[in-house]
C-alpha cells in the first residue's frame, strides 16, 4: 500500500558507522518520494539497510517495547507521542528514550528528518549520568541530562550537513563519553554478559539457570540485573522475545505466521498472540494493518512486509484475528 501522494519515510540503519564501537545502532528517518524501483527493503554495498515506510505504516506510528536506550535528534518537523491521542505531547528536538515496556502512539511531522543512536542500557550511566532504571518508560529532554553548552555544541555539529556526516558527528560525541560508561561497567562486569546471553538466545532463557551460572541467588541476580538494565530479568527476556517475534513476522509470509511460535519459544500460537497483544495492545494482524485502510479485500497481498498489505487477510488465519 502506498500513500496517494507517493511520499513516505525512508528508515536507514547505518551499520557501517557502528563497526568496532559499543554503539548498537545508528539510524536515520527522512521524508522521501518513492522512486518507481524502490524496494521495501534494500541492502546497500556499504552495509546500509534501507526500509521504506508508508505514512500509514504502523511501524512509523508506534513506539514498541524495547530493552535498549536511544538518543533521538529531530532536525525536521516536531513529533508527538503518548499512550493515546488525547495524552500525546510534543517531543523535544533532542531526547533520550529509555527502555520501553508499553507501546506509545507516535505522530511524526510532515517533513521528517531525524537521526538517532541505540545502545545497551549498561552504557547509560556513563553517557547520560543516570542509570537505565531512571529512564524506563520515560522520554527525557537531552538538556536535562547534558549541559546546555554540550547540547548546543551537538546541534551545531549537525547543522547543514548531510545525514551520514551528521551521524558520524553524533557517533563521535557518544564515543567521547564511552570511557565513563566503561568505568561503570567495570564495577559490574557481569551485567553486559548477562544481557548479551538473554539477547543472543532471543529471550529463551531460564533465570534460575542464569543466576546459578553466576553463583548468585535468583534474588541477588535479579537485583544486579535490574540495576544494570533497568528492567527485571524476566521482563527483559519477554521483551527481547517480543522484539524477535516482530522481526520474524515481518520476514515471514503471513500465511505461515502460525509456524514461527515454536522456534521463538512460545508454547503455542495462542501464547504467541497473547504475548504480542500484551506488548502491542493488539494481535498481529490488527497491529500490522495499514492505518486508515479502506481497500477492497479483493486486492489483498499476503507476501512481503505487512505494511504492503492492501487489507488484512481472510480466514483460515482466524486465530490470529482474535
VMD Tcl script that draws the C-alpha trace (Angstrom):
set ca {
  {0.00 0.00 0.00}
  {1.37 3.45 -0.89}
  {0.20 6.90 0.00}
  {-1.64 8.61 -2.82}
  {0.93 11.39 -2.84}
  {3.74 8.87 -3.25}
  {5.60 10.19 -0.23}
  {6.80 8.11 2.68}
  {9.69 7.84 5.12}
  {12.97 6.05 4.47}
  {14.43 4.44 7.59}
  {18.12 3.61 7.23}
  {20.26 1.51 9.55}
  {23.82 2.80 9.09}
  {25.56 -0.41 10.11}
  {28.98 0.56 8.83}
  {29.26 3.54 11.18}
  {28.91 1.35 14.29}
  {31.70 -1.09 13.45}
  {34.23 -1.50 16.26}
  {32.13 0.62 18.63}
  {29.84 -0.27 21.56}
  {27.00 1.63 19.87}
  {24.32 -0.87 18.88}
  {22.79 1.16 16.04}
  {22.90 4.46 14.20}
  {19.84 5.27 12.12}
  {18.05 7.99 10.21}
  {14.50 8.85 9.12}
  {13.95 11.00 6.03}
  {10.85 12.02 4.08}
  {11.22 10.80 0.50}
  {9.25 10.46 -2.68}
  {9.11 6.79 -3.59}
  {11.02 6.02 -6.76}
  {9.42 3.54 -9.13}
  {12.08 0.89 -8.47}
  {12.28 1.47 -4.70}
  {12.01 -1.82 -2.82}
  {10.60 -2.16 0.68}
  {13.99 -3.38 1.95}
  {17.30 -2.57 0.29}
  {20.76 -3.73 1.32}
  {23.42 -1.35 0.02}
  {27.03 -2.36 -0.78}
  {28.32 -0.35 2.20}
  {26.10 -2.34 4.59}
  {23.32 0.23 5.00}
  {19.86 -1.30 5.20}
  {17.02 0.89 3.94}
  {13.39 0.26 4.88}
  {10.58 2.05 3.07}
  {7.71 3.07 5.37}
  {4.47 4.46 4.01}
  {2.92 7.19 6.16}
  {0.23 4.65 7.09}
  {2.75 2.05 8.25}
  {2.16 1.11 11.92}
  {5.92 0.80 12.43}
  {6.17 4.53 11.73}
  {3.27 5.36 14.02}
  {4.14 3.33 17.11}
  {6.92 3.18 19.69}
  {7.07 -0.53 20.54}
  {8.56 -2.02 23.72}
  {12.32 -2.42 23.69}
  {15.17 -3.07 26.11}
  {17.71 -0.54 24.84}
  {18.21 3.19 25.31}
  {18.05 5.62 22.39}
  {19.14 9.18 21.72}
  {16.99 10.91 19.10}
  {17.83 14.20 17.42}
  {14.96 15.62 15.35}
  {16.03 18.03 12.61}
  {12.62 18.21 10.89}
  {9.05 18.91 11.99}
  {8.21 18.17 15.61}
  {6.95 14.74 16.70}
  {4.34 13.88 19.33}
  {3.97 10.71 21.42}
  {1.73 9.35 24.13}
  {-0.37 6.43 25.29}
  {-3.32 7.92 23.37}
  {-4.01 10.81 21.03}
  {-5.52 12.76 23.92}
  {-2.41 12.38 26.07}
  {0.19 12.87 23.33}
  {2.73 15.63 23.85}
  {5.38 17.19 21.64}
  {8.83 15.64 21.90}
  {11.93 17.78 22.44}
  {14.26 18.29 19.50}
  {16.81 16.08 21.26}
  {15.61 13.45 23.70}
  {16.57 10.18 25.35}
  {14.15 7.27 25.24}
  {14.66 4.73 27.99}
  {13.68 1.05 27.96}
  {10.04 0.79 26.87}
  {7.56 -1.64 28.44}
  {4.33 -0.25 26.95}
  {3.61 0.89 23.39}
  {3.06 4.55 22.58}
  {1.36 6.25 19.68}
  {3.86 8.26 17.61}
  {2.95 11.11 15.28}
  {5.76 12.32 13.05}
  {5.63 15.67 11.28}
  {5.01 16.21 7.59}
  {8.70 16.79 6.92}
  {10.69 14.01 8.60}
  {14.42 14.34 9.19}
  {15.81 12.67 12.30}
  {18.86 10.72 13.37}
  {19.47 8.56 16.39}
  {21.62 6.07 18.21}
  {20.76 3.00 20.24}
  {22.88 1.23 22.83}
  {22.78 -1.22 25.71}
  {21.39 0.18 28.96}
  {24.72 -0.54 30.69}
  {26.23 2.43 28.82}
  {23.58 4.84 30.10}
  {25.34 5.95 33.34}
  {28.50 6.98 31.52}
  {26.79 8.66 28.58}
  {23.91 10.38 30.39}
  {24.89 10.30 34.06}
  {21.84 8.30 35.21}
  {21.11 4.56 35.44}
  {18.77 2.99 32.90}
  {16.27 2.28 35.70}
  {15.55 6.03 35.92}
  {14.67 6.16 32.22}
  {12.25 3.23 31.95}
  {9.11 4.32 30.07}
  {10.36 7.92 30.04}
  {11.28 10.29 27.23}
  {13.68 12.82 28.71}
  {14.93 16.06 27.09}
  {18.64 15.75 26.42}
  {19.15 19.15 28.06}
  {18.07 17.58 31.37}
  {20.99 15.15 31.17}
  {23.70 17.14 29.41}
  {24.76 20.72 29.96}
  {23.14 23.36 27.70}
  {26.57 24.02 26.19}
  {27.00 20.34 25.26}
  {23.55 20.21 23.66}
  {24.21 23.41 21.71}
  {27.55 22.03 20.55}
  {25.87 18.85 19.35}
  {23.28 20.73 17.32}
  {25.97 22.99 15.87}
  {27.90 19.93 14.67}
  {24.77 18.57 12.95}
  {23.58 21.76 11.29}
  {23.54 21.99 7.49}
  {25.34 18.71 6.82}
  {24.10 15.59 5.06}
  {22.72 12.69 7.09}
  {25.76 10.44 7.07}
  {28.05 13.24 8.27}
  {25.52 14.12 10.98}
  {25.55 10.53 12.19}
  {29.34 10.48 12.21}
  {29.33 13.59 14.41}
  {26.76 12.01 16.73}
  {28.82 8.83 16.93}
  {31.97 10.77 17.75}
  {30.19 12.70 20.52}
  {28.91 9.48 22.07}
  {32.26 7.71 21.75}
  {33.90 10.59 23.61}
  {31.66 9.69 26.57}
  {32.01 5.92 26.35}
  {35.13 5.92 28.56}
  {32.97 6.87 31.52}
  {30.45 4.21 30.55}
  {33.20 1.59 30.56}
  {34.21 2.56 34.08}
  {30.65 1.95 35.23}
  {30.66 -1.43 33.52}
  {33.88 -2.37 35.29}
  {32.10 -2.15 38.64}
  {29.65 -4.84 37.49}
  {31.36 -6.50 34.56}
  {28.98 -9.47 34.58}
  {25.96 -7.30 33.73}
  {26.71 -6.84 29.99}
  {27.36 -10.58 29.68}
  {24.03 -11.36 31.37}
  {22.26 -9.07 28.91}
  {24.12 -10.47 25.91}
  {23.18 -14.06 26.86}
  {19.48 -13.18 27.01}
  {19.65 -11.28 23.71}
  {21.67 -13.99 21.97}
  {19.08 -16.59 22.99}
  {16.19 -14.37 21.98}
  {14.77 -14.32 25.50}
  {14.63 -18.12 25.67}
  {16.44 -18.50 28.99}
  {15.91 -19.79 32.49}
  {16.51 -17.01 35.01}
  {17.33 -19.63 37.67}
  {19.99 -21.16 35.39}
  {21.48 -17.74 34.67}
  {21.64 -16.97 38.39}
  {23.35 -20.29 39.12}
  {25.85 -19.75 36.30}
  {26.93 -16.55 38.08}
  {26.93 -18.22 41.51}
  {24.12 -15.94 42.66}
  {20.73 -16.47 44.23}
  {17.78 -15.64 41.98}
  {17.02 -12.58 44.13}
  {20.59 -11.25 44.02}
  {20.84 -11.91 40.28}
  {17.57 -10.03 39.69}
  {18.78 -7.12 41.84}
  {22.07 -6.75 39.97}
  {20.44 -7.22 36.58}
  {17.81 -4.58 37.32}
  {20.49 -2.14 38.47}
  {22.33 -2.57 35.16}
  {19.50 -3.00 32.65}
  {16.69 -1.01 34.27}
  {14.33 -3.99 33.93}
  {13.83 -7.21 35.87}
  {15.43 -10.15 34.02}
  {12.12 -11.93 33.31}
  {10.57 -8.81 31.77}
  {13.80 -8.11 29.85}
  {13.66 -11.63 28.42}
  {9.98 -11.32 27.47}
  {10.55 -8.01 25.65}
  {13.62 -9.47 23.91}
  {11.49 -12.38 22.69}
  {8.78 -9.94 21.58}
  {11.31 -7.94 19.56}
  {12.47 -11.11 17.85}
  {8.83 -12.02 17.18}
  {8.21 -8.68 15.44}
  {11.22 -9.26 13.19}
  {10.08 -12.82 12.44}
  {6.57 -11.70 11.48}
  {7.99 -9.02 9.20}
  {10.14 -11.53 7.36}
  {7.62 -14.41 7.16}
  {4.77 -14.87 4.72}
  {1.53 -14.05 6.54}
  {0.08 -17.44 5.68}
  {2.91 -19.05 7.71}
  {2.82 -16.83 10.79}
  {1.47 -19.69 12.90}
  {4.68 -21.64 12.27}
  {7.01 -19.11 13.94}
  {5.81 -19.63 17.52}
  {7.75 -22.84 18.43}
  {11.08 -21.55 17.12}
  {10.77 -18.41 19.25}
  {9.97 -20.22 22.48}
  {6.20 -19.83 22.67}
  {4.15 -22.77 23.90}
  {1.72 -22.47 21.02}
  {0.11 -19.97 18.67}
  {-2.28 -18.67 21.31}
  {0.65 -17.95 23.66}
  {2.41 -16.04 20.87}
  {-0.68 -13.95 20.14}
  {-1.25 -13.18 23.82}
  {2.34 -12.01 24.25}
  {2.13 -9.84 21.14}
  {-1.11 -8.34 22.39}
  {0.44 -7.69 25.82}
  {3.24 -5.59 24.31}
  {1.50 -4.06 21.26}
  {-2.08 -3.64 22.59}
  {-3.49 -5.66 19.67}
  {-2.98 -9.01 17.91}
  {-0.51 -9.09 14.99}
  {-2.94 -8.87 12.07}
  {-4.66 -5.90 13.66}
  {-1.42 -4.14 14.57}
  {0.24 -4.60 11.17}
  {-2.78 -3.48 9.17}
  {-2.03 -0.12 7.49}
  {-3.68 2.75 9.35}
  {-6.80 4.13 7.72}
  {-7.11 1.14 5.38}
  {-10.32 1.06 3.33}
  {-9.13 -1.02 0.40}
  {-11.13 -3.65 -1.43}
  {-10.49 -7.12 0.09}
  {-10.06 -8.47 -3.43}
  {-6.75 -6.61 -3.60}
  {-5.17 -8.45 -0.69}
  {-1.43 -9.09 -0.79}
  {-0.09 -11.80 1.50}
  {3.58 -11.72 0.60}
  {6.18 -9.18 1.61}
  {6.15 -6.84 4.59}
  {2.73 -6.45 6.25}
  {2.89 -2.70 5.56}
  {2.37 -3.62 1.90}
  {-0.96 -5.30 2.60}
  {-3.90 -3.83 0.80}
  {-6.03 -5.23 3.62}
  {-5.83 -7.79 6.40}
  {-6.00 -11.47 5.41}
  {-9.15 -13.55 5.46}
  {-9.52 -16.92 7.29}
  {-8.12 -19.53 7.77}
  {-5.95 -17.24 9.90}
  {-8.94 -16.78 12.21}
  {-6.88 -17.50 15.32}
  {-4.59 -14.55 14.58}
  {-7.59 -12.25 14.37}
  {-8.85 -12.99 17.86}
}
mol new
graphics top color blue
foreach p $ca { graphics top sphere $p radius 0.5 }
foreach p [lrange $ca 0 end-1] q [lrange $ca 1 end] { graphics top cylinder $p $q radius 0.2 }
display resetview
